[in-house]
Amino acid sequence: MLTRHSVLTGALFLAVFGLQLATVDQIHLPFGGFSIFLIFVLSWSALSSPEVGAVAGFFAGFLLDIAPTASGPIGEWTLILTIVGFGIAFLRYGDDSLRTNPLSLVVMVAFSVVVSMSAFLLLTLLLGSELGNAKQAAKTILGNGLWTLAIAPFVLPIASRLHRAVFETREIA
């Protein structure tokens, strides 16, 4: 059963990643735009157990690391999304008030996107890579968070239905 969940989750992540690269990355929005892939992955992690959130973050981070647009060493996004995926799942998994409130999920996903991008910026600086203007980087991170707040309510129902379809199986007696 675990293989079925993993294969379906991987296929969904690949499809959303392809959508991100083919369409969303081609649109130039003010303040840096958004990442539908990060929104989807972090929503998926928040809907899952902490272990599944960490594995989902690992796979998503690996995809971002090997993307044609990736800059920096392989493993940066993998490390960050593994930690953030586990963290968002852990925070949401144990608290029933957060699990039942869709607005809290939107805010948590937007906050997690900002934390992920900030951690990527910090890790990139620690590894000695050049990123350019700090003001532009801060504007992009903040803009991504605001765009995520606007886009997440449309992505979350889709992610929730797909998550339910993958992880809730019906047994025939």
C-alpha positions in Angstrom: 0.0 0.0 0.0 2.9 2.3 0.8 4.2 1.9 -2.8 0.9 2.9 -4.2 0.8 6.1 -2.1 4.4 7.0 -3.0 3.9 6.4 -6.8 0.7 8.4 -6.9 2.2 11.3 -4.8 5.3 11.3 -7.0 3.2 11.4 -10.2 1.1 14.3 -8.8 4.3 16.2 -7.7 5.8 15.7 -11.2 2.6 17.0 -12.9 2.4 20.1 -10.7 6.1 20.7 -11.2 5.7 20.5 -14.9 2.8 22.9 -14.7 5.0 25.3 -12.7 7.9 25.1 -15.2 5.7 25.3 -18.3 3.2 28.0 -17.3 3.6 29.8 -14.0 7.4 30.4 -14.4 6.6 32.1 -17.8 4.3 34.7 -16.2 6.0 37.7 -14.9 4.0 39.1 -12.0 4.9 42.1 -9.8 6.8 41.4 -6.6 8.2 38.1 -7.8 5.0 36.1 -8.4 4.3 32.8 -6.8 5.2 29.1 -6.9 2.2 26.9 -7.4 4.5 23.9 -6.8 5.5 25.2 -3.3 1.9 25.9 -2.5 0.8 22.4 -3.5 3.7 20.6 -1.8 3.3 22.5 1.5 -0.4 22.0 1.4 0.1 18.3 0.9 2.6 18.2 3.8 0.2 20.1 6.0 -2.6 17.6 5.3 -0.3 14.6 6.0 1.4 13.1 9.0 4.9 14.5 9.9 6.7 11.5 8.3 4.8 11.9 5.1 5.4 15.7 5.2 9.1 15.2 5.5 9.2 12.6 2.6 7.0 14.9 0.4 9.3 17.8 1.2 12.4 15.7 0.4 11.0 14.7 -3.0 9.8 18.2 -3.8 13.1 19.7 -2.8 15.0 17.2 -5.0 12.8 18.2 -8.0 13.6 21.9 -7.3 17.3 21.1 -7.0 17.4 19.3 -10.4 15.2 21.8 -12.2 16.7 23.6 -15.2 16.3 26.9 -13.5 18.0 25.8 -10.3 21.0 27.8 -9.1 23.3 26.6 -6.4 24.4 23.2 -5.2 22.1 20.2 -5.2 20.6 19.6 -1.8 19.7 23.1 -0.7 16.0 22.9 -1.5 15.9 19.2 -0.5 17.2 20.1 3.0 14.9 23.1 3.4 11.7 21.5 2.2 12.3 18.3 4.2 12.5 20.4 7.4 9.7 22.8 6.4 7.5 19.9 5.2 8.0 18.0 8.5 7.5 21.3 10.5 4.2 22.2 8.9 2.8 18.7 9.2 3.9 18.5 12.8 2.3 21.8 13.7 -0.9 21.0 12.0 -1.1 17.2 12.8 -1.4 17.6 16.6 -3.8 20.5 16.8 -7.4 19.9 16.0 -8.2 23.6 15.9 -5.7 24.1 13.1 -6.9 20.9 11.3 -10.5 22.0 11.0 -10.0 25.7 10.0 -9.2 26.2 6.3 -8.1 29.8 6.9 -5.4 28.6 9.2 -4.1 26.3 6.5 -3.9 29.1 4.0 -2.0 31.3 6.5 0.3 28.4 7.5 1.1 27.6 3.8 1.8 31.2 3.0 4.0 31.5 6.1 5.8 28.3 5.2 6.5 29.6 1.7 8.1 32.7 3.2 10.1 30.6 5.7 11.2 28.3 2.9 12.4 31.1 0.6 14.0 32.9 3.5 15.9 29.8 4.6 17.0 29.2 1.0 18.3 32.8 0.9 20.1 32.4 4.2 21.6 29.0 3.2 22.7 30.3 -0.2 24.4 33.2 1.5 26.1 30.8 4.0 27.4 28.7 1.1 28.9 31.8 -0.5 26.8 32.3 -3.5 25.9 35.8 -4.8 22.3 36.7 -4.8 22.3 40.4 -5.8 20.4 43.1 -4.1 19.0 42.4 -0.6 16.1 44.8 -1.1 15.1 42.9 -4.2 15.4 39.6 -2.4 13.2 40.8 0.5 10.7 42.2 -2.0 10.5 38.9 -3.8 10.1 36.9 -0.6 7.4 39.2 0.7 5.6 39.3 -2.7 5.7 35.5 -2.9 4.0 35.4 0.5 1.3 37.8 -0.5 0.7 36.0 -3.8 0.5 32.7 -1.9 -2.2 34.2 0.3 -4.1 35.1 -2.8 -3.6 31.9 -4.8 -3.6 29.3 -2.0 -7.4 29.3 -1.5 -7.8 28.1 -5.0 -5.0 25.4 -4.8 -5.9 24.0 -1.4 -9.3 22.4 -2.3 -7.6 20.7 -5.3 -4.7 19.5 -3.1 -7.1 18.4 -0.4 -9.2 16.3 -2.8 -6.2 14.7 -4.4 -4.7 14.0 -0.9 -7.9 12.4 0.2 -8.1 10.3 -3.0 -4.5 9.0 -2.6 -4.5 8.3 1.1 -8.1 7.3 1.9 -8.6 3.8 0.5 -11.8 1.8 0.7 -11.5 -1.8 1.6 -13.9 -4.4 0.1 -15.1 -6.8 2.7 
